[in-house]
């Protein structure tokens, strides 16, 4: 009876996923039949289950690696689209990468973890991907003031960018940042004029990084400003156009040796 109770306890443990070698002690000639045969059968079953679980774990790891590679490939593909977009405009070449890099540094300075920093970096690289939907007129840089139709194209690029990424569920956070990167803390931004409490912090970071890079590079409508001039403009717009904490973090980052 002691052997039977012991076998029943071991079977209960196995059923609960608690595997051990205890059952092997019931497979010796000292164990009466049919308990020994049952113990041997349970031992073999346990070995097979463990083997299948190991195979399943390997398959899951392989699928996770494959899924991560697919995600990486998708991000690289969309990034290539953004880089191809920059080829349409010599003035903005390298802008997306610089915004991503500065945005990531600001996020790190503000205490964001590595995962959030990478989200900001990707959003910075892709923030203008919606301009793919803009006509060539947007990139011609004529001296004429843009007509209402052309202005609407420009104002719609955050929404277009969000739509481009709408089917990529794993980029939902990046999508929201792209959609909001031209919103303002005073609620006067575009395309949705969101109040500041509805704007993701990451979008506020990208807004500062985007503005700084635009101001410190040559554009058709202005010569590049100095770092100090750009920071003065950012500080002047802190609390209206840009988030004061993000502007302060940007200034600290740029003061690094």
Backbone as numpy.savetxt, mean C-alpha at the origin, in Angstrom:
# Nx Ny Nz CAx CAy CAz Cx Cy Cz
-8.49 -52.10 31.02 -9.31 -50.89 31.02 -8.45 -49.63 31.02
-7.30 -49.68 31.72 -6.41 -48.53 31.73 -5.92 -48.20 30.33
-5.58 -49.25 29.54 -5.13 -49.04 28.17 -6.25 -48.44 27.32
-7.49 -48.91 27.53 -8.62 -48.39 26.77 -8.84 -46.90 27.07
-8.82 -46.56 28.35 -8.99 -45.15 28.73 -7.88 -44.29 28.16
-6.66 -44.82 28.20 -5.52 -44.08 27.65 -5.67 -43.88 26.16
-6.11 -44.94 25.45 -6.31 -44.85 24.00 -7.40 -43.84 23.67
-8.49 -43.86 24.41 -9.58 -42.92 24.16 -9.11 -41.48 24.36
-8.29 -41.26 25.40 -7.77 -39.91 25.65 -6.86 -39.46 24.51
-6.02 -40.37 24.03 -5.13 -40.04 22.92 -5.94 -39.72 21.67
-6.97 -40.50 21.39 -7.82 -40.26 20.21 -8.49 -38.90 20.31
-8.95 -38.54 21.50 -9.56 -37.22 21.70 -8.56 -36.10 21.42
-7.31 -36.31 21.90 -6.27 -35.30 21.65 -5.98 -35.16 20.16
-5.90 -36.31 19.47 -5.64 -36.28 18.02 -6.77 -35.56 17.30
-8.00 -35.86 17.71 -9.16 -35.20 17.08 -9.13 -33.70 17.29
-8.51 -33.26 18.40 -8.40 -31.83 18.69 -7.17 -31.20 18.06
-6.41 -32.02 17.30 -5.22 -31.50 16.63 -3.98 -31.49 17.49
-4.01 -32.19 18.62 -2.86 -32.25 19.52 -2.13 -33.57 19.29
-1.14 -33.53 18.42 -0.42 -34.75 18.06 0.79 -34.96 18.97
1.06 -36.21 19.29 2.24 -36.56 20.08 2.59 -38.02 19.78
3.70 -38.45 20.34 4.15 -39.84 20.16 3.59 -40.77 21.22
2.70 -40.28 22.06 2.19 -41.09 23.17 1.52 -42.37 22.68
0.83 -42.26 21.55 0.09 -43.43 21.06 1.01 -44.58 20.70
2.29 -44.28 20.41 3.21 -45.35 20.04 3.44 -46.31 21.21
3.23 -45.82 22.43 3.38 -46.70 23.59 2.33 -47.77 23.66
1.26 -47.65 22.87 0.20 -48.65 22.86 0.32 -49.61 21.67
1.42 -49.51 20.95 1.61 -50.40 19.79 2.58 -51.54 20.11
2.98 -51.69 21.37 3.91 -52.76 21.75 3.14 -54.05 22.02
3.84 -55.19 22.04 3.18 -56.48 22.32 2.49 -56.53 23.68
2.84 -55.62 24.59 2.22 -55.63 25.91 0.78 -55.14 25.88
0.40 -54.45 24.81 -0.97 -53.93 24.70 -1.88 -55.02 24.14
-2.97 -55.32 24.81 -3.87 -56.38 24.33 -4.59 -55.97 23.05
-4.95 -57.00 22.29 -5.77 -56.77 21.10 -7.24 -56.60 21.53
-8.06 -55.84 20.82 -7.72 -55.15 19.56 -7.19 -53.74 19.77
-6.86 -53.37 21.03 -6.39 -52.01 21.30 -5.10 -51.69 20.55
-4.21 -52.69 20.47 -2.95 -52.45 19.79 -3.17 -52.16 18.31
-4.05 -52.93 17.67 -4.34 -52.70 16.25 -4.95 -51.31 16.03
-5.85 -50.92 16.94 -6.46 -49.59 16.82 -5.40 -48.51 17.00
-4.51 -48.72 17.98 -3.45 -47.74 18.22 -2.53 -47.62 17.02
-2.18 -48.77 16.41 -1.32 -48.74 15.22 -2.00 -47.99 14.08
-3.31 -48.27 13.91 -4.05 -47.59 12.84 -4.12 -46.09 13.10
-4.36 -45.69 14.36 -4.41 -44.27 14.70 -3.04 -43.61 14.49
-1.98 -44.35 14.83 -0.63 -43.82 14.63 -0.34 -43.56 13.17
-0.72 -44.51 12.31 -0.52 -44.34 10.87 -1.36 -43.17 10.34
-2.58 -43.07 10.82 -3.45 -41.98 10.38 -2.87 -40.63 10.79
-2.33 -40.58 12.03 -1.76 -39.34 12.52 -0.57 -38.91 11.66
0.28 -39.90 11.28 1.43 -39.60 10.44 0.98 -39.05 9.09
-0.05 -39.68 8.50 -0.55 -39.22 7.21 -1.15 -37.82 7.31
-1.88 -37.57 8.40 -2.49 -36.25 8.58 -1.40 -35.18 8.71
-0.37 -35.50 9.51 0.73 -34.54 9.67 1.43 -34.27 8.35
1.59 -35.36 7.55 2.22 -35.19 6.24 1.40 -34.31 5.33
0.08 -34.51 5.34 -0.80 -33.69 4.49 -0.84 -32.25 4.99
-0.83 -32.05 6.30 -0.82 -30.69 6.83 0.46 -29.96 6.43
1.57 -30.69 6.46 2.85 -30.11 6.05 2.80 -29.70 4.58
2.24 -30.58 3.74 2.11 -30.26 2.31 1.20 -29.06 2.11
0.11 -29.01 2.89 -0.81 -27.89 2.79 -0.14 -26.58 3.19
0.65 -26.62 4.26 1.38 -25.43 4.69 2.35 -24.96 3.61
3.02 -25.92 2.95 3.93 -25.55 1.87 3.18 -24.91 0.71
2.02 -25.48 0.38 1.21 -24.92 -0.71 0.74 -23.52 -0.38
0.33 -23.31 0.89 -0.12 -21.99 1.30 1.02 -20.98 1.19
2.21 -21.37 1.64 3.37 -20.49 1.54 3.68 -20.16 0.09
3.58 -21.17 -0.78 3.84 -20.93 -2.20 2.81 -19.99 -2.80
1.54 -20.17 -2.40 0.48 -19.29 -2.90 0.67 -17.87 -2.39
1.10 -17.74 -1.13 1.35 -16.41 -0.59 2.48 -15.72 -1.33
3.55 -16.47 -1.61 4.66 -15.89 -2.36 4.22 -15.50 -3.77
3.43 -16.37 -4.40 2.93 -16.08 -5.74 2.02 -14.86 -5.73
1.16 -14.79 -4.72 0.24 -13.66 -4.61 1.01 -12.36 -4.41
2.05 -12.42 -3.58 2.86 -11.23 -3.35 3.59 -10.83 -4.63
4.05 -11.81 -5.39 4.73 -11.51 -6.65 3.77 -10.89 -7.65
2.54 -11.40 -7.67 1.52 -10.84 -8.57 1.24 -9.38 -8.20
1.11 -9.14 -6.89 0.87 -7.77 -6.43 2.03 -6.85 -6.82
3.24 -7.35 -6.62 4.42 -6.56 -6.99 4.43 -6.26 -8.48
4.11 -7.27 -9.29 4.09 -7.08 -10.74 3.03 -6.06 -11.15
1.87 -6.10 -10.48 0.81 -5.15 -10.80 1.25 -3.73 -10.47
1.84 -3.57 -9.28 2.31 -2.24 -8.88 3.37 -1.74 -9.86
4.28 -2.64 -10.26 5.32 -2.25 -11.21 4.71 -1.87 -12.56
3.67 -2.60 -12.96 3.01 -2.30 -14.23 2.35 -0.93 -14.20
1.62 -0.66 -13.11 0.97 0.64 -12.99 2.01 1.74 -12.86
3.11 1.46 -12.16 4.19 2.44 -12.05 4.80 2.74 -13.41
4.92 1.70 -14.24 5.43 1.89 -15.59 4.49 2.78 -16.40
3.19 2.61 -16.15 2.21 3.49 -16.80 2.43 4.93 -16.37
2.68 5.12 -15.08 2.92 6.48 -14.58 4.19 7.07 -15.18
5.21 6.26 -15.32 6.46 6.73 -15.92 6.28 7.04 -17.41
5.48 6.21 -18.08 5.18 6.48 -19.49 4.42 7.79 -19.62
3.56 8.06 -18.65 2.83 9.32 -18.65 3.78 10.50 -18.56
4.80 10.37 -17.70 5.76 11.46 -17.55 6.53 11.73 -18.83
6.65 10.71 -19.68 7.36 10.88 -20.94 6.64 11.87 -21.86
5.35 12.09 -21.59 4.58 13.04 -22.39 4.92 14.48 -22.01
5.62 14.65 -20.88 5.87 16.00 -20.38 7.27 16.05 -19.77
8.19 16.69 -20.49 9.58 16.75 -20.03 9.69 17.46 -18.69
8.75 18.34 -18.38 8.83 19.12 -17.15 8.55 18.28 -15.90
7.82 17.21 -16.06 7.46 16.40 -14.88 8.22 15.08 -14.82
9.21 14.89 -15.66 9.96 13.64 -15.66 10.66 13.44 -14.30
10.42 12.30 -13.69 11.01 12.00 -12.38 10.18 12.52 -11.21
9.14 13.28 -11.50 8.31 13.89 -10.45 7.68 12.84 -9.55
7.09 11.81 -10.14 6.36 10.80 -9.36 7.28 10.07 -8.38
8.46 9.69 -8.85 9.41 8.99 -7.98 9.86 9.90 -6.84
10.08 11.16 -7.15 10.52 12.10 -6.11 9.43 12.32 -5.07
8.20 12.42 -5.53 7.08 12.60 -4.59 6.94 11.36 -3.70
7.08 10.18 -4.31 7.01 8.95 -3.52 8.11 8.89 -2.48
9.31 9.28 -2.87 10.44 9.23 -1.96 10.29 10.23 -0.82
9.94 11.47 -1.15 9.77 12.48 -0.11 8.59 12.15 0.78
7.50 11.67 0.17 6.33 11.29 0.97 6.66 10.21 1.98
7.44 9.23 1.56 7.84 8.15 2.46 8.69 8.70 3.61
9.58 9.63 3.32 10.42 10.22 4.37 9.59 11.02 5.36
8.60 11.75 4.85 7.72 12.51 5.74 6.92 11.56 6.62
6.40 10.49 6.03 5.63 9.51 6.80 6.48 8.90 7.90
7.72 8.57 7.58 8.63 8.02 8.59 8.89 9.04 9.70
9.10 10.27 9.33 9.33 11.33 10.31 8.12 11.51 11.22
6.93 11.23 10.72 5.70 11.37 11.50 5.37 10.11 12.30
6.29 9.14 12.29 6.13 7.97 13.14 5.31 6.85 12.57
5.07 6.87 11.25 4.31 5.79 10.63 5.15 4.51 10.57
4.48 3.36 10.64 5.22 2.10 10.56 5.61 1.80 9.12
6.40 0.76 8.94 6.94 0.45 7.62 5.84 0.18 6.59
4.77 -0.47 7.03 3.67 -0.77 6.11 3.02 0.51 5.60
2.76 1.47 6.51 2.15 2.73 6.11 3.11 3.56 5.25
4.38 3.50 5.58 5.38 4.23 4.79 5.38 3.73 3.35
5.30 2.41 3.17 5.29 1.84 1.82 4.02 2.22 1.07
2.90 2.28 1.77 1.64 2.72 1.14 1.80 4.15 0.63
2.42 5.00 1.44 2.64 6.40 1.03 3.57 6.45 -0.18
4.61 5.66 -0.16 5.56 5.67 -1.28 4.88 5.28 -2.58
4.10 4.19 -2.54 3.40 3.73 -3.74 2.41 4.79 -4.21
1.68 5.37 -3.26 0.71 6.41 -3.63 1.40 7.60 -4.27
2.58 7.94 -3.76 3.33 9.04 -4.36 3.74 8.76 -5.78
4.20 7.54 -6.03 4.61 7.15 -7.38 3.43 7.18 -8.34
2.25 6.81 -7.84 1.08 6.68 -8.71 0.12 7.87 -8.63
0.46 8.91 -7.90 -0.54 9.94 -7.60 -1.11 10.63 -8.84
-0.34 10.72 -9.90 -0.83 11.40 -11.11 -1.23 10.43 -12.23
-1.41 9.15 -11.90 -1.71 8.17 -12.95 -3.01 8.51 -13.66
-3.89 9.24 -13.01 -5.15 9.62 -13.64 -4.99 10.55 -14.82
-3.83 11.18 -14.96 -3.60 12.06 -16.11 -3.49 11.29 -17.42
-3.43 9.95 -17.30 -3.50 9.14 -18.50 -4.77 9.45 -19.26
-5.82 9.79 -18.53 -7.10 10.11 -19.16 -7.18 11.51 -19.72
-6.14 12.31 -19.56 -6.16 13.69 -20.05 -5.70 13.74 -21.52
-6.21 14.68 -22.24 -5.83 14.84 -23.64 -4.45 15.47 -23.74
-3.87 15.44 -24.93 -2.54 16.01 -25.14 -2.51 17.51 -24.86
-3.66 18.16 -24.90 -3.69 19.60 -24.66 -3.19 19.95 -23.26
-3.42 19.04 -22.31 -2.99 19.28 -20.93 -1.47 19.39 -20.86
-0.78 18.70 -21.77 0.68 18.64 -21.71 1.36 19.58 -22.70
0.57 20.40 -23.39 1.17 21.28 -24.40 1.73 22.57 -23.80
1.28 22.97 -22.62 1.82 24.11 -21.89 1.80 25.40 -22.73
0.67 25.67 -23.31 0.53 26.95 -24.01 0.37 28.06 -22.98
0.59 29.27 -23.39 0.47 30.41 -22.48 -0.98 30.80 -22.24
-1.88 30.21 -22.99 -3.29 30.56 -22.87 -3.86 30.00 -21.57
-4.77 30.76 -20.98 -5.46 30.29 -19.77 -6.34 29.11 -20.18
-6.32 28.01 -19.43 -7.11 26.85 -19.83 -8.61 27.17 -19.86
-9.25 26.69 -20.94 -10.69 26.89 -21.04 -11.40 25.95 -20.06
-12.72 26.15 -19.84 -13.43 25.32 -18.86 -13.32 23.83 -19.13
-13.32 23.43 -20.38 -13.22 22.00 -20.71 -11.87 21.43 -20.30
-10.81 22.18 -20.62 -9.47 21.72 -20.27 -9.26 21.74 -18.76
-9.80 22.77 -18.10 -9.69 22.85 -16.65 -10.38 21.66 -15.99
-11.52 21.25 -16.54 -12.24 20.10 -16.00 -11.42 18.83 -16.16
-10.70 18.69 -17.25 -9.81 17.53 -17.43 -8.77 17.47 -16.32
-8.18 18.63 -16.04 -7.14 18.68 -15.02 -7.71 18.35 -13.64
-8.87 18.93 -13.34 -9.47 18.73 -12.02 -9.97 17.30 -11.82
-10.19 16.58 -12.92 -10.75 15.24 -12.80 -9.69 14.15 -12.66
-8.41 14.50 -12.76 -7.40 13.44 -12.79 -7.32 12.63 -11.50
-7.58 13.18 -10.30 -7.59 12.31 -9.12 -8.70 11.25 -9.18
-9.86 11.65 -9.69 -10.97 10.69 -9.80 -10.65 9.63 -10.84
-10.06 10.04 -11.96 -9.68 9.07 -12.99 -8.64 8.09 -12.45
-7.68 8.60 -11.69 -6.68 7.72 -11.09 -7.31 6.71 -10.16
-8.27 7.16 -9.35 -8.96 6.24 -8.44 -9.74 5.19 -9.21
-10.32 5.59 -10.32 -11.08 4.64 -11.14 -10.16 3.60 -11.78
-8.97 4.02 -12.19 -8.01 3.09 -12.79 -7.66 1.98 -11.80
-7.55 2.33 -10.52 -7.15 1.35 -9.50 -8.33 0.67 -8.82
-9.55 0.98 -9.26 -10.74 0.52 -8.54 -10.90 -1.00 -8.53
-10.35 -1.70 -9.50 -10.49 -3.15 -9.57 -9.35 -3.89 -8.86
-8.41 -3.15 -8.32 -7.28 -3.76 -7.61 -7.53 -3.61 -6.12
-8.20 -4.59 -5.52 -8.63 -4.49 -4.13 -7.48 -4.23 -3.18
-6.31 -4.84 -3.44 -5.20 -4.69 -2.51 -4.60 -3.28 -2.54
-5.02 -2.47 -3.52 -4.56 -1.08 -3.60 -5.65 -0.10 -3.17
-6.63 -0.58 -2.41 -7.74 0.29 -2.00 -7.24 1.51 -1.23
-6.28 1.32 -0.32 -5.76 2.45 0.45 -5.03 3.43 -0.45
-4.23 2.91 -1.37 -3.52 3.76 -2.32 -4.54 4.52 -3.18
-5.57 3.83 -3.59 -6.63 4.44 -4.41 -7.25 5.64 -3.70
-7.55 5.48 -2.41 -8.17 6.57 -1.66 -7.21 7.75 -1.52
-5.93 7.46 -1.33 -4.93 8.54 -1.22 -4.85 9.32 -2.53
-4.80 8.59 -3.64 -4.73 9.24 -4.95 -5.95 10.11 -5.19
-7.10 9.60 -4.79 -8.35 10.34 -4.97 -8.34 11.65 -4.17
-7.62 11.67 -3.05 -7.69 12.79 -2.11 -6.46 13.70 -2.12
-5.47 13.43 -2.99 -4.21 14.15 -2.82 -4.26 15.62 -3.22
-5.38 16.07 -3.82 -5.55 17.50 -4.10 -6.64 18.12 -3.22
-7.09 17.39 -2.21 -7.99 17.99 -1.23 -7.18 18.88 -0.30
-7.86 19.84 0.34 -7.19 20.80 1.21 -7.76 20.74 2.62
-6.96 21.15 3.58 -7.43 21.08 4.96 -8.55 22.09 5.24
-8.68 23.13 4.40 -9.77 24.09 4.59 -11.03 23.68 3.84
-11.02 22.50 3.23 -12.21 22.00 2.53 -12.42 22.59 1.16
-11.42 23.31 0.65 -11.57 23.97 -0.65 -10.82 23.24 -1.77
-10.45 22.00 -1.53 -9.71 21.27 -2.55 -10.62 20.59 -3.56
-10.01 19.76 -4.39 -10.77 19.03 -5.39 -10.31 17.58 -5.42
-11.09 16.64 -5.92 -12.33 16.85 -6.69 -13.60 16.87 -5.84
-13.52 16.62 -4.51 -14.75 16.47 -3.73 -14.91 17.51 -2.63
-13.96 18.41 -2.47 -14.02 19.44 -1.43 -14.29 18.82 -0.06
-13.50 17.81 0.29 -13.71 17.08 1.53 -13.28 17.92 2.73
-13.98 17.77 3.87 -13.48 18.36 5.12 -12.25 17.59 5.56
-11.38 18.23 6.32 -10.09 17.65 6.65 -10.21 16.31 7.37
-11.25 16.14 8.19 -11.38 14.90 8.95 -11.67 13.70 8.05
-12.04 13.94 6.81 -12.31 12.84 5.88 -11.15 12.61 4.90
-10.08 13.35 5.08 -8.92 13.19 4.20 -7.90 12.31 4.90
-7.47 11.21 4.30 -6.46 10.35 4.94 -5.17 11.11 5.19
-4.52 10.82 6.30 -3.24 11.45 6.61 -2.25 11.26 5.47
-2.27 10.05 4.88 -1.32 9.77 3.80 -1.53 10.70 2.61
-2.79 11.07 2.35 -3.08 12.00 1.26 -2.56 13.40 1.59
-2.67 13.79 2.86 -2.15 15.09 3.29 -0.63 15.13 3.14
0.01 14.00 3.41 1.48 13.90 3.23 1.85 14.05 1.76
1.14 13.32 0.89 1.42 13.39 -0.55 1.17 14.79 -1.08
0.16 15.46 -0.56 -0.14 16.83 -1.01 1.07 17.74 -0.76
1.70 17.61 0.40 2.87 18.44 0.73 4.05 18.05 -0.15
4.30 16.75 -0.27 5.43 16.30 -1.10 5.24 16.72 -2.55
4.02 16.61 -3.06 3.71 16.97 -4.45 3.94 18.46 -4.67
3.43 19.27 -3.75 3.58 20.72 -3.89 5.04 21.13 -3.81
5.78 20.54 -2.87 7.19 20.90 -2.73 7.96 20.58 -4.00
7.76 19.39 -4.56 8.51 19.02 -5.75 8.11 19.90 -6.94
6.83 20.22 -7.04 6.38 21.08 -8.14 7.02 22.46 -8.05
7.16 22.96 -6.83 7.72 24.30 -6.65 9.23 24.34 -6.86
9.91 23.24 -6.63 11.38 23.24 -6.70 11.91 22.65 -8.00
11.06 22.47 -8.99 11.49 22.04 -10.32 10.97 23.02 -11.36
11.69 23.14 -12.45 11.26 24.04 -13.52 9.94 23.57 -14.11
9.02 24.48 -14.24 7.74 24.23 -14.89 7.51 25.31 -15.95
6.64 25.05 -16.92 6.42 26.05 -17.97 5.96 27.40 -17.42
5.25 27.36 -16.31 4.67 28.58 -15.75 5.55 29.21 -14.67
6.68 28.58 -14.30 7.55 29.16 -13.28 8.92 28.51 -13.29
9.91 29.25 -12.91 11.25 28.69 -12.70 11.28 28.02 -11.33
12.16 27.07 -11.18 12.26 26.35 -9.91 12.60 27.31 -8.78
11.86 27.19 -7.69 12.16 27.96 -6.49 13.20 27.23 -5.65
13.84 27.96 -4.77 14.79 27.33 -3.85 14.02 26.53 -2.80
14.75 25.67 -2.11 14.13 24.89 -1.04 13.53 25.81 0.01
14.25 26.84 0.38 13.76 27.75 1.41 12.52 28.50 0.95
12.50 28.92 -0.32 11.32 29.62 -0.84 10.11 28.70 -0.83
10.31 27.44 -1.23 9.21 26.47 -1.25 8.69 26.22 0.16
9.61 26.10 1.12 9.19 25.87 2.50 8.43 27.08 3.05
8.84 28.27 2.67 8.13 29.47 3.11 6.70 29.46 2.60
6.51 29.02 1.35 5.17 28.95 0.78 4.34 27.88 1.49
4.96 26.74 1.76 4.25 25.68 2.47 3.84 26.14 3.87
4.75 26.80 4.57 4.42 27.29 5.91 3.29 28.32 5.84
3.33 29.17 4.80 2.29 30.17 4.65 0.92 29.56 4.38
0.92 28.38 3.74 -0.36 27.73 3.43 -0.74 26.66 4.42
0.07 26.49 5.47 -0.24 25.47 6.48 -1.50 25.89 7.23
-2.44 24.96 7.32 -3.71 25.25 7.98 -4.80 25.63 7.01
-4.42 25.92 5.76 -5.43 26.21 4.73 -5.29 25.21 3.59
-4.17 25.32 2.85 -3.95 24.37 1.76 -3.39 23.05 2.27
-2.45 23.13 3.23 -1.73 21.94 3.66 -1.82 21.74 5.17
-1.64 20.50 5.57 -1.69 20.15 6.98 -0.42 20.66 7.69
-0.56 21.40 8.78 0.62 21.97 9.46 1.61 20.90 9.95
1.12 19.78 10.46 2.03 18.74 10.95 2.84 18.13 9.80
2.20 17.96 8.65 2.90 17.41 7.49 3.94 18.39 6.98
3.60 19.67 6.98 4.56 20.69 6.54 5.75 20.72 7.49
5.50 20.66 8.80 6.58 20.67 9.78 7.48 19.44 9.62
6.86 18.28 9.38 7.65 17.06 9.18 8.48 17.15 7.92
7.93 17.73 6.87 8.67 17.92 5.62 9.88 18.81 5.86
9.69 19.87 6.62 10.80 20.78 6.91 11.90 20.06 7.69
11.51 19.21 8.63 12.51 18.47 9.41 13.27 17.49 8.52
12.53 16.85 7.62 13.18 15.89 6.70 14.21 16.61 5.83
13.83 17.76 5.31 14.74 18.49 4.41 15.92 19.10 5.14
15.84 19.15 6.46 16.97 19.67 7.26 17.97 18.59 7.56
17.64 17.33 7.23 18.58 16.23 7.47 19.86 16.47 6.66
21.01 16.11 7.22 22.26 16.26 6.46 22.30 15.32 5.28
